[in-house]
Amino acid sequence: MSFAVFTRTWWKESPDWPNGLEPEAGRKTYLERGLESEEDARALCHDWNRNHEAGRLSLKAEFEEE
């Protein structure tokens, strides 16, 4: 079992929604693949999220099992 870490947004601009934001999971952009442990994947997500501002569209790092 291996894990992949990626980033994506959770909102999109939409003037018809409150605050101009509509919920939508964006396209995944992979940061790293083939991590051998969930602990490593969690640590990479934590570090990336700590060092990058999520911004208006809530860009965050996540992981998934490959």
mmJSON file of the N, C-alpha and C atoms, coordinates in Angstrom:
{"data_MODEL":{"atom_site":{
"group_PDB":["ATOM","ATOM","ATOM","ATOM","ATOM","ATOM","ATOM","ATOM","ATOM","ATOM","ATOM","ATOM","ATOM","ATOM","ATOM","ATOM","ATOM","ATOM","ATOM","ATOM","ATOM","ATOM","ATOM","ATOM","ATOM","ATOM","ATOM","ATOM","ATOM","ATOM","ATOM","ATOM","ATOM","ATOM","ATOM","ATOM","ATOM","ATOM","ATOM","ATOM","ATOM","ATOM","ATOM","ATOM","ATOM","ATOM","ATOM","ATOM","ATOM","ATOM","ATOM","ATOM","ATOM","ATOM","ATOM","ATOM","ATOM","ATOM","ATOM","ATOM","ATOM","ATOM","ATOM","ATOM","ATOM","ATOM","ATOM","ATOM","ATOM","ATOM","ATOM","ATOM","ATOM","ATOM","ATOM","ATOM","ATOM","ATOM","ATOM","ATOM","ATOM","ATOM","ATOM","ATOM","ATOM","ATOM","ATOM","ATOM","ATOM","ATOM","ATOM","ATOM","ATOM","ATOM","ATOM","ATOM","ATOM","ATOM","ATOM","ATOM","ATOM","ATOM","ATOM","ATOM","ATOM","ATOM","ATOM","ATOM","ATOM","ATOM","ATOM","ATOM","ATOM","ATOM","ATOM","ATOM","ATOM","ATOM","ATOM","ATOM","ATOM","ATOM","ATOM","ATOM","ATOM","ATOM","ATOM","ATOM","ATOM","ATOM","ATOM","ATOM","ATOM","ATOM","ATOM","ATOM","ATOM","ATOM","ATOM","ATOM","ATOM","ATOM","ATOM","ATOM","ATOM","ATOM","ATOM","ATOM","ATOM","ATOM","ATOM","ATOM","ATOM","ATOM","ATOM","ATOM","ATOM","ATOM","ATOM","ATOM","ATOM","ATOM","ATOM","ATOM","ATOM","ATOM","ATOM","ATOM","ATOM","ATOM","ATOM","ATOM","ATOM","ATOM","ATOM","ATOM","ATOM","ATOM","ATOM","ATOM","ATOM","ATOM","ATOM","ATOM","ATOM","ATOM","ATOM","ATOM","ATOM","ATOM","ATOM","ATOM","ATOM","ATOM","ATOM","ATOM","ATOM","ATOM"],
"id":[1,2,3,4,5,6,7,8,9,10,11,12,13,14,15,16,17,18,19,20,21,22,23,24,25,26,27,28,29,30,31,32,33,34,35,36,37,38,39,40,41,42,43,44,45,46,47,48,49,50,51,52,53,54,55,56,57,58,59,60,61,62,63,64,65,66,67,68,69,70,71,72,73,74,75,76,77,78,79,80,81,82,83,84,85,86,87,88,89,90,91,92,93,94,95,96,97,98,99,100,101,102,103,104,105,106,107,108,109,110,111,112,113,114,115,116,117,118,119,120,121,122,123,124,125,126,127,128,129,130,131,132,133,134,135,136,137,138,139,140,141,142,143,144,145,146,147,148,149,150,151,152,153,154,155,156,157,158,159,160,161,162,163,164,165,166,167,168,169,170,171,172,173,174,175,176,177,178,179,180,181,182,183,184,185,186,187,188,189,190,191,192,193,194,195,196,197,198],
"type_symbol":["N","C","C","N","C","C","N","C","C","N","C","C","N","C","C","N","C","C","N","C","C","N","C","C","N","C","C","N","C","C","N","C","C","N","C","C","N","C","C","N","C","C","N","C","C","N","C","C","N","C","C","N","C","C","N","C","C","N","C","C","N","C","C","N","C","C","N","C","C","N","C","C","N","C","C","N","C","C","N","C","C","N","C","C","N","C","C","N","C","C","N","C","C","N","C","C","N","C","C","N","C","C","N","C","C","N","C","C","N","C","C","N","C","C","N","C","C","N","C","C","N","C","C","N","C","C","N","C","C","N","C","C","N","C","C","N","C","C","N","C","C","N","C","C","N","C","C","N","C","C","N","C","C","N","C","C","N","C","C","N","C","C","N","C","C","N","C","C","N","C","C","N","C","C","N","C","C","N","C","C","N","C","C","N","C","C","N","C","C","N","C","C","N","C","C","N","C","C"],
"label_atom_id":["N","CA","C","N","CA","C","N","CA","C","N","CA","C","N","CA","C","N","CA","C","N","CA","C","N","CA","C","N","CA","C","N","CA","C","N","CA","C","N","CA","C","N","CA","C","N","CA","C","N","CA","C","N","CA","C","N","CA","C","N","CA","C","N","CA","C","N","CA","C","N","CA","C","N","CA","C","N","CA","C","N","CA","C","N","CA","C","N","CA","C","N","CA","C","N","CA","C","N","CA","C","N","CA","C","N","CA","C","N","CA","C","N","CA","C","N","CA","C","N","CA","C","N","CA","C","N","CA","C","N","CA","C","N","CA","C","N","CA","C","N","CA","C","N","CA","C","N","CA","C","N","CA","C","N","CA","C","N","CA","C","N","CA","C","N","CA","C","N","CA","C","N","CA","C","N","CA","C","N","CA","C","N","CA","C","N","CA","C","N","CA","C","N","CA","C","N","CA","C","N","CA","C","N","CA","C","N","CA","C","N","CA","C","N","CA","C","N","CA","C","N","CA","C","N","CA","C","N","CA","C"],
"label_alt_id":[null,null,null,null,null,null,null,null,null,null,null,null,null,null,null,null,null,null,null,null,null,null,null,null,null,null,null,null,null,null,null,null,null,null,null,null,null,null,null,null,null,null,null,null,null,null,null,null,null,null,null,null,null,null,null,null,null,null,null,null,null,null,null,null,null,null,null,null,null,null,null,null,null,null,null,null,null,null,null,null,null,null,null,null,null,null,null,null,null,null,null,null,null,null,null,null,null,null,null,null,null,null,null,null,null,null,null,null,null,null,null,null,null,null,null,null,null,null,null,null,null,null,null,null,null,null,null,null,null,null,null,null,null,null,null,null,null,null,null,null,null,null,null,null,null,null,null,null,null,null,null,null,null,null,null,null,null,null,null,null,null,null,null,null,null,null,null,null,null,null,null,null,null,null,null,null,null,null,null,null,null,null,null,null,null,null,null,null,null,null,null,null,null,null,null,null,null,null],
"label_comp_id":["MET","MET","MET","SER","SER","SER","PHE","PHE","PHE","ALA","ALA","ALA","VAL","VAL","VAL","PHE","PHE","PHE","THR","THR","THR","ARG","ARG","ARG","THR","THR","THR","TRP","TRP","TRP","TRP","TRP","TRP","LYS","LYS","LYS","GLU","GLU","GLU","SER","SER","SER","PRO","PRO","PRO","ASP","ASP","ASP","TRP","TRP","TRP","PRO","PRO","PRO","ASN","ASN","ASN","GLY","GLY","GLY","LEU","LEU","LEU","GLU","GLU","GLU","PRO","PRO","PRO","GLU","GLU","GLU","ALA","ALA","ALA","GLY","GLY","GLY","ARG","ARG","ARG","LYS","LYS","LYS","THR","THR","THR","TYR","TYR","TYR","LEU","LEU","LEU","GLU","GLU","GLU","ARG","ARG","ARG","GLY","GLY","GLY","LEU","LEU","LEU","GLU","GLU","GLU","SER","SER","SER","GLU","GLU","GLU","GLU","GLU","GLU","ASP","ASP","ASP","ALA","ALA","ALA","ARG","ARG","ARG","ALA","ALA","ALA","LEU","LEU","LEU","CYS","CYS","CYS","HIS","HIS","HIS","ASP","ASP","ASP","TRP","TRP","TRP","ASN","ASN","ASN","ARG","ARG","ARG","ASN","ASN","ASN","HIS","HIS","HIS","GLU","GLU","GLU","ALA","ALA","ALA","GLY","GLY","GLY","ARG","ARG","ARG","LEU","LEU","LEU","SER","SER","SER","LEU","LEU","LEU","LYS","LYS","LYS","ALA","ALA","ALA","GLU","GLU","GLU","PHE","PHE","PHE","GLU","GLU","GLU","GLU","GLU","GLU","GLU","GLU","GLU"],
"label_asym_id":["A","A","A","A","A","A","A","A","A","A","A","A","A","A","A","A","A","A","A","A","A","A","A","A","A","A","A","A","A","A","A","A","A","A","A","A","A","A","A","A","A","A","A","A","A","A","A","A","A","A","A","A","A","A","A","A","A","A","A","A","A","A","A","A","A","A","A","A","A","A","A","A","A","A","A","A","A","A","A","A","A","A","A","A","A","A","A","A","A","A","A","A","A","A","A","A","A","A","A","A","A","A","A","A","A","A","A","A","A","A","A","A","A","A","A","A","A","A","A","A","A","A","A","A","A","A","A","A","A","A","A","A","A","A","A","A","A","A","A","A","A","A","A","A","A","A","A","A","A","A","A","A","A","A","A","A","A","A","A","A","A","A","A","A","A","A","A","A","A","A","A","A","A","A","A","A","A","A","A","A","A","A","A","A","A","A","A","A","A","A","A","A","A","A","A","A","A","A"],
"label_entity_id":["1","1","1","1","1","1","1","1","1","1","1","1","1","1","1","1","1","1","1","1","1","1","1","1","1","1","1","1","1","1","1","1","1","1","1","1","1","1","1","1","1","1","1","1","1","1","1","1","1","1","1","1","1","1","1","1","1","1","1","1","1","1","1","1","1","1","1","1","1","1","1","1","1","1","1","1","1","1","1","1","1","1","1","1","1","1","1","1","1","1","1","1","1","1","1","1","1","1","1","1","1","1","1","1","1","1","1","1","1","1","1","1","1","1","1","1","1","1","1","1","1","1","1","1","1","1","1","1","1","1","1","1","1","1","1","1","1","1","1","1","1","1","1","1","1","1","1","1","1","1","1","1","1","1","1","1","1","1","1","1","1","1","1","1","1","1","1","1","1","1","1","1","1","1","1","1","1","1","1","1","1","1","1","1","1","1","1","1","1","1","1","1","1","1","1","1","1","1"],
"label_seq_id":[1,1,1,2,2,2,3,3,3,4,4,4,5,5,5,6,6,6,7,7,7,8,8,8,9,9,9,10,10,10,11,11,11,12,12,12,13,13,13,14,14,14,15,15,15,16,16,16,17,17,17,18,18,18,19,19,19,20,20,20,21,21,21,22,22,22,23,23,23,24,24,24,25,25,25,26,26,26,27,27,27,28,28,28,29,29,29,30,30,30,31,31,31,32,32,32,33,33,33,34,34,34,35,35,35,36,36,36,37,37,37,38,38,38,39,39,39,40,40,40,41,41,41,42,42,42,43,43,43,44,44,44,45,45,45,46,46,46,47,47,47,48,48,48,49,49,49,50,50,50,51,51,51,52,52,52,53,53,53,54,54,54,55,55,55,56,56,56,57,57,57,58,58,58,59,59,59,60,60,60,61,61,61,62,62,62,63,63,63,64,64,64,65,65,65,66,66,66],
"pdbx_PDB_ins_code":[null,null,null,null,null,null,null,null,null,null,null,null,null,null,null,null,null,null,null,null,null,null,null,null,null,null,null,null,null,null,null,null,null,null,null,null,null,null,null,null,null,null,null,null,null,null,null,null,null,null,null,null,null,null,null,null,null,null,null,null,null,null,null,null,null,null,null,null,null,null,null,null,null,null,null,null,null,null,null,null,null,null,null,null,null,null,null,null,null,null,null,null,null,null,null,null,null,null,null,null,null,null,null,null,null,null,null,null,null,null,null,null,null,null,null,null,null,null,null,null,null,null,null,null,null,null,null,null,null,null,null,null,null,null,null,null,null,null,null,null,null,null,null,null,null,null,null,null,null,null,null,null,null,null,null,null,null,null,null,null,null,null,null,null,null,null,null,null,null,null,null,null,null,null,null,null,null,null,null,null,null,null,null,null,null,null,null,null,null,null,null,null,null,null,null,null,null,null],
"Cartn_x":[0.857,0.0,0.901,0.528,1.254,0.244,0.761,-0.087,0.396,-0.538,-0.238,-0.735,0.046,-0.323,-0.589,-1.678,-2.075,-2.687,-2.823,-3.535,-4.761,-5.756,-6.92,-7.691,-8.503,-9.36,-10.709,-11.451,-12.769,-13.909,-13.586,-14.595,-14.281,-15.311,-15.087,-15.855,-15.365,-16.036,-17.386,-18.437,-19.779,-20.623,-20.94,-21.679,-23.097,-23.627,-24.986,-25.053,-23.92,-23.872,-23.486,-23.866,-23.474,-21.955,-21.513,-20.087,-19.388,-20.139,-19.549,-18.786,-19.02,-18.308,-19.285,-19.05,-19.855,-18.979,-19.478,-18.668,-18.35,-17.093,-16.689,-15.268,-15.103,-13.76,-13.033,-11.89,-11.123,-10.29,-9.581,-8.703,-7.527,-7.152,-6.021,-4.708,-3.784,-2.431,-1.5,-0.855,-0.066,1.269,1.588,2.866,3.864,3.384,4.258,3.415,3.979,3.312,4.26,3.666,4.468,4.999,4.383,4.798,4.423,5.327,5.14,4.257,4.027,3.191,2.2,1.088,0.08,0.671,1.528,2.178,3.0,3.733,4.513,3.59,2.49,1.536,0.91,0.523,-0.056,0.944,2.194,3.229,3.456,3.492,3.68,2.506,1.286,0.102,0.173,0.493,0.568,1.594,2.778,3.824,3.404,2.839,2.429,1.355,0.341,-0.753,-0.268,0.701,1.244,2.006,2.64,3.5,2.861,1.589,0.89,-0.468,-0.751,-2.043,-3.139,-4.22,-5.307,-6.016,-6.083,-6.701,-8.212,-8.773,-10.233,-10.867,-10.183,-10.76,-10.399,-9.724,-9.368,-8.517,-7.354,-6.394,-5.671,-5.803,-5.211,-4.613,-3.632,-3.036,-3.834,-3.998,-4.693,-3.91,-4.336,-3.702,-4.745,-4.335,-5.206,-4.348,-4.978,-4.296,-4.235,-3.087,-2.94,-3.174],
"Cartn_y":[-1.175,0.0,1.234,2.22,3.485,4.629,5.834,7.01,8.115,8.93,10.085,11.346,12.411,13.701,14.666,15.405,16.345,17.59,18.63,19.84,20.002,20.665,21.068,22.123,22.853,23.86,23.22,23.901,23.397,24.328,25.451,26.417,26.921,27.449,28.152,29.46,30.439,31.732,31.555,32.127,32.044,33.181,34.168,35.335,35.014,33.855,33.489,32.902,32.626,32.027,33.069,32.821,33.748,33.924,35.132,35.484,35.228,34.911,34.692,33.394,32.433,31.158,29.991,29.065,27.847,26.646,25.703,24.533,23.703,23.358,22.482,21.998,20.688,20.112,20.291,20.972,21.245,20.051,20.248,19.219,18.96,17.711,17.324,17.625,18.254,18.484,17.737,16.704,15.829,16.45,16.376,16.843,15.692,14.538,13.368,12.101,11.08,9.773,8.702,7.572,6.433,6.505,7.352,7.388,6.069,5.543,4.197,4.12,5.256,5.174,6.33,6.059,7.095,8.206,7.851,8.847,9.842,9.345,10.222,11.137,10.594,11.385,12.467,12.115,13.1,14.206,13.825,14.809,15.775,15.263,16.126,17.093,16.602,17.473,18.55,18.139,19.081,20.179,19.793,20.768,21.704,21.149,21.977,22.969,22.487,23.363,24.434,24.098,25.061,26.176,25.852,26.801,27.481,27.198,27.802,28.327,29.552,30.158,29.512,29.1,28.427,29.372,30.645,31.634,31.5,32.328,32.418,31.1,30.328,29.093,27.866,28.079,27.019,25.916,26.316,25.383,24.662,23.332,22.542,21.249,20.73,19.439,18.335,17.225,16.035,14.814,13.647,12.42,11.359,10.383,9.254,8.01,6.872,5.604,5.344,4.865,4.553,3.077],
"Cartn_z":[0.0,0.0,0.0,-0.81,-0.821,-0.842,-0.645,-0.527,-1.45,-1.892,-2.73,-2.024,-2.098,-1.516,-2.67,-2.543,-3.593,-2.974,-3.786,-3.37,-4.253,-3.72,-4.506,-3.722,-4.443,-3.819,-3.473,-2.593,-2.185,-2.545,-3.189,-3.603,-4.991,-5.678,-6.943,-6.891,-7.634,-7.713,-8.401,-7.803,-8.378,-7.808,-8.611,-8.108,-7.624,-7.991,-7.582,-6.172,-5.568,-4.238,-3.193,-1.912,-0.842,-0.819,-0.582,-0.551,-1.882,-2.936,-4.246,-4.391,-3.49,-3.514,-3.528,-4.438,-4.548,-4.181,-3.365,-3.027,-4.275,-4.441,-5.542,-5.287,-5.284,-5.151,-6.478,-6.436,-7.644,-8.095,-9.185,-9.75,-8.812,-8.693,-7.86,-8.582,-7.859,-8.348,-7.398,-7.894,-7.029,-6.657,-5.365,-4.846,-4.768,-4.349,-4.219,-4.249,-4.868,-4.949,-4.428,-4.031,-3.613,-2.194,-1.363,0.043,0.698,1.505,2.045,3.273,3.948,5.15,5.212,5.867,6.091,6.945,7.875,8.735,7.9,6.912,6.033,5.227,4.734,3.959,4.835,6.039,6.958,7.275,7.506,7.838,6.677,5.45,4.285,4.139,4.319,4.262,5.335,6.539,7.656,7.363,6.914,6.617,5.493,4.417,3.283,3.718,4.432,4.87,5.845,6.665,7.623,6.899,5.782,5.085,3.881,3.605,2.471,2.934,2.576,2.901,2.052,2.67,1.942,0.969,1.318,0.437,0.337,-0.508,-0.653,-1.1,-1.946,-2.478,-1.638,-0.524,0.423,-0.226,-0.752,-1.333,-0.202,-0.174,0.912,0.376,1.118,0.793,1.473,0.755,1.262,0.795,1.255,0.751,0.487,-0.325,-0.639,-0.788,-0.617,-0.844,-2.337,-2.793,-4.221,-4.464],
"occupancy":[1.0,1.0,1.0,1.0,1.0,1.0,1.0,1.0,1.0,1.0,1.0,1.0,1.0,1.0,1.0,1.0,1.0,1.0,1.0,1.0,1.0,1.0,1.0,1.0,1.0,1.0,1.0,1.0,1.0,1.0,1.0,1.0,1.0,1.0,1.0,1.0,1.0,1.0,1.0,1.0,1.0,1.0,1.0,1.0,1.0,1.0,1.0,1.0,1.0,1.0,1.0,1.0,1.0,1.0,1.0,1.0,1.0,1.0,1.0,1.0,1.0,1.0,1.0,1.0,1.0,1.0,1.0,1.0,1.0,1.0,1.0,1.0,1.0,1.0,1.0,1.0,1.0,1.0,1.0,1.0,1.0,1.0,1.0,1.0,1.0,1.0,1.0,1.0,1.0,1.0,1.0,1.0,1.0,1.0,1.0,1.0,1.0,1.0,1.0,1.0,1.0,1.0,1.0,1.0,1.0,1.0,1.0,1.0,1.0,1.0,1.0,1.0,1.0,1.0,1.0,1.0,1.0,1.0,1.0,1.0,1.0,1.0,1.0,1.0,1.0,1.0,1.0,1.0,1.0,1.0,1.0,1.0,1.0,1.0,1.0,1.0,1.0,1.0,1.0,1.0,1.0,1.0,1.0,1.0,1.0,1.0,1.0,1.0,1.0,1.0,1.0,1.0,1.0,1.0,1.0,1.0,1.0,1.0,1.0,1.0,1.0,1.0,1.0,1.0,1.0,1.0,1.0,1.0,1.0,1.0,1.0,1.0,1.0,1.0,1.0,1.0,1.0,1.0,1.0,1.0,1.0,1.0,1.0,1.0,1.0,1.0,1.0,1.0,1.0,1.0,1.0,1.0,1.0,1.0,1.0,1.0,1.0,1.0],
"B_iso_or_equiv":[0.0,0.0,0.0,0.0,0.0,0.0,0.0,0.0,0.0,0.0,0.0,0.0,0.0,0.0,0.0,0.0,0.0,0.0,0.0,0.0,0.0,0.0,0.0,0.0,0.0,0.0,0.0,0.0,0.0,0.0,0.0,0.0,0.0,0.0,0.0,0.0,0.0,0.0,0.0,0.0,0.0,0.0,0.0,0.0,0.0,0.0,0.0,0.0,0.0,0.0,0.0,0.0,0.0,0.0,0.0,0.0,0.0,0.0,0.0,0.0,0.0,0.0,0.0,0.0,0.0,0.0,0.0,0.0,0.0,0.0,0.0,0.0,0.0,0.0,0.0,0.0,0.0,0.0,0.0,0.0,0.0,0.0,0.0,0.0,0.0,0.0,0.0,0.0,0.0,0.0,0.0,0.0,0.0,0.0,0.0,0.0,0.0,0.0,0.0,0.0,0.0,0.0,0.0,0.0,0.0,0.0,0.0,0.0,0.0,0.0,0.0,0.0,0.0,0.0,0.0,0.0,0.0,0.0,0.0,0.0,0.0,0.0,0.0,0.0,0.0,0.0,0.0,0.0,0.0,0.0,0.0,0.0,0.0,0.0,0.0,0.0,0.0,0.0,0.0,0.0,0.0,0.0,0.0,0.0,0.0,0.0,0.0,0.0,0.0,0.0,0.0,0.0,0.0,0.0,0.0,0.0,0.0,0.0,0.0,0.0,0.0,0.0,0.0,0.0,0.0,0.0,0.0,0.0,0.0,0.0,0.0,0.0,0.0,0.0,0.0,0.0,0.0,0.0,0.0,0.0,0.0,0.0,0.0,0.0,0.0,0.0,0.0,0.0,0.0,0.0,0.0,0.0,0.0,0.0,0.0,0.0,0.0,0.0],
"pdbx_formal_charge":[null,null,null,null,null,null,null,null,null,null,null,null,null,null,null,null,null,null,null,null,null,null,null,null,null,null,null,null,null,null,null,null,null,null,null,null,null,null,null,null,null,null,null,null,null,null,null,null,null,null,null,null,null,null,null,null,null,null,null,null,null,null,null,null,null,null,null,null,null,null,null,null,null,null,null,null,null,null,null,null,null,null,null,null,null,null,null,null,null,null,null,null,null,null,null,null,null,null,null,null,null,null,null,null,null,null,null,null,null,null,null,null,null,null,null,null,null,null,null,null,null,null,null,null,null,null,null,null,null,null,null,null,null,null,null,null,null,null,null,null,null,null,null,null,null,null,null,null,null,null,null,null,null,null,null,null,null,null,null,null,null,null,null,null,null,null,null,null,null,null,null,null,null,null,null,null,null,null,null,null,null,null,null,null,null,null,null,null,null,null,null,null,null,null,null,null,null,null],
"auth_seq_id":[1,1,1,2,2,2,3,3,3,4,4,4,5,5,5,6,6,6,7,7,7,8,8,8,9,9,9,10,10,10,11,11,11,12,12,12,13,13,13,14,14,14,15,15,15,16,16,16,17,17,17,18,18,18,19,19,19,20,20,20,21,21,21,22,22,22,23,23,23,24,24,24,25,25,25,26,26,26,27,27,27,28,28,28,29,29,29,30,30,30,31,31,31,32,32,32,33,33,33,34,34,34,35,35,35,36,36,36,37,37,37,38,38,38,39,39,39,40,40,40,41,41,41,42,42,42,43,43,43,44,44,44,45,45,45,46,46,46,47,47,47,48,48,48,49,49,49,50,50,50,51,51,51,52,52,52,53,53,53,54,54,54,55,55,55,56,56,56,57,57,57,58,58,58,59,59,59,60,60,60,61,61,61,62,62,62,63,63,63,64,64,64,65,65,65,66,66,66],
"auth_comp_id":["MET","MET","MET","SER","SER","SER","PHE","PHE","PHE","ALA","ALA","ALA","VAL","VAL","VAL","PHE","PHE","PHE","THR","THR","THR","ARG","ARG","ARG","THR","THR","THR","TRP","TRP","TRP","TRP","TRP","TRP","LYS","LYS","LYS","GLU","GLU","GLU","SER","SER","SER","PRO","PRO","PRO","ASP","ASP","ASP","TRP","TRP","TRP","PRO","PRO","PRO","ASN","ASN","ASN","GLY","GLY","GLY","LEU","LEU","LEU","GLU","GLU","GLU","PRO","PRO","PRO","GLU","GLU","GLU","ALA","ALA","ALA","GLY","GLY","GLY","ARG","ARG","ARG","LYS","LYS","LYS","THR","THR","THR","TYR","TYR","TYR","LEU","LEU","LEU","GLU","GLU","GLU","ARG","ARG","ARG","GLY","GLY","GLY","LEU","LEU","LEU","GLU","GLU","GLU","SER","SER","SER","GLU","GLU","GLU","GLU","GLU","GLU","ASP","ASP","ASP","ALA","ALA","ALA","ARG","ARG","ARG","ALA","ALA","ALA","LEU","LEU","LEU","CYS","CYS","CYS","HIS","HIS","HIS","ASP","ASP","ASP","TRP","TRP","TRP","ASN","ASN","ASN","ARG","ARG","ARG","ASN","ASN","ASN","HIS","HIS","HIS","GLU","GLU","GLU","ALA","ALA","ALA","GLY","GLY","GLY","ARG","ARG","ARG","LEU","LEU","LEU","SER","SER","SER","LEU","LEU","LEU","LYS","LYS","LYS","ALA","ALA","ALA","GLU","GLU","GLU","PHE","PHE","PHE","GLU","GLU","GLU","GLU","GLU","GLU","GLU","GLU","GLU"],
"auth_asym_id":["A","A","A","A","A","A","A","A","A","A","A","A","A","A","A","A","A","A","A","A","A","A","A","A","A","A","A","A","A","A","A","A","A","A","A","A","A","A","A","A","A","A","A","A","A","A","A","A","A","A","A","A","A","A","A","A","A","A","A","A","A","A","A","A","A","A","A","A","A","A","A","A","A","A","A","A","A","A","A","A","A","A","A","A","A","A","A","A","A","A","A","A","A","A","A","A","A","A","A","A","A","A","A","A","A","A","A","A","A","A","A","A","A","A","A","A","A","A","A","A","A","A","A","A","A","A","A","A","A","A","A","A","A","A","A","A","A","A","A","A","A","A","A","A","A","A","A","A","A","A","A","A","A","A","A","A","A","A","A","A","A","A","A","A","A","A","A","A","A","A","A","A","A","A","A","A","A","A","A","A","A","A","A","A","A","A","A","A","A","A","A","A","A","A","A","A","A","A"],
"auth_atom_id":["N","CA","C","N","CA","C","N","CA","C","N","CA","C","N","CA","C","N","CA","C","N","CA","C","N","CA","C","N","CA","C","N","CA","C","N","CA","C","N","CA","C","N","CA","C","N","CA","C","N","CA","C","N","CA","C","N","CA","C","N","CA","C","N","CA","C","N","CA","C","N","CA","C","N","CA","C","N","CA","C","N","CA","C","N","CA","C","N","CA","C","N","CA","C","N","CA","C","N","CA","C","N","CA","C","N","CA","C","N","CA","C","N","CA","C","N","CA","C","N","CA","C","N","CA","C","N","CA","C","N","CA","C","N","CA","C","N","CA","C","N","CA","C","N","CA","C","N","CA","C","N","CA","C","N","CA","C","N","CA","C","N","CA","C","N","CA","C","N","CA","C","N","CA","C","N","CA","C","N","CA","C","N","CA","C","N","CA","C","N","CA","C","N","CA","C","N","CA","C","N","CA","C","N","CA","C","N","CA","C","N","CA","C","N","CA","C","N","CA","C","N","CA","C","N","CA","C","N","CA","C"],
"pdbx_PDB_model_num":[1,1,1,1,1,1,1,1,1,1,1,1,1,1,1,1,1,1,1,1,1,1,1,1,1,1,1,1,1,1,1,1,1,1,1,1,1,1,1,1,1,1,1,1,1,1,1,1,1,1,1,1,1,1,1,1,1,1,1,1,1,1,1,1,1,1,1,1,1,1,1,1,1,1,1,1,1,1,1,1,1,1,1,1,1,1,1,1,1,1,1,1,1,1,1,1,1,1,1,1,1,1,1,1,1,1,1,1,1,1,1,1,1,1,1,1,1,1,1,1,1,1,1,1,1,1,1,1,1,1,1,1,1,1,1,1,1,1,1,1,1,1,1,1,1,1,1,1,1,1,1,1,1,1,1,1,1,1,1,1,1,1,1,1,1,1,1,1,1,1,1,1,1,1,1,1,1,1,1,1,1,1,1,1,1,1,1,1,1,1,1,1,1,1,1,1,1,1]
}}}
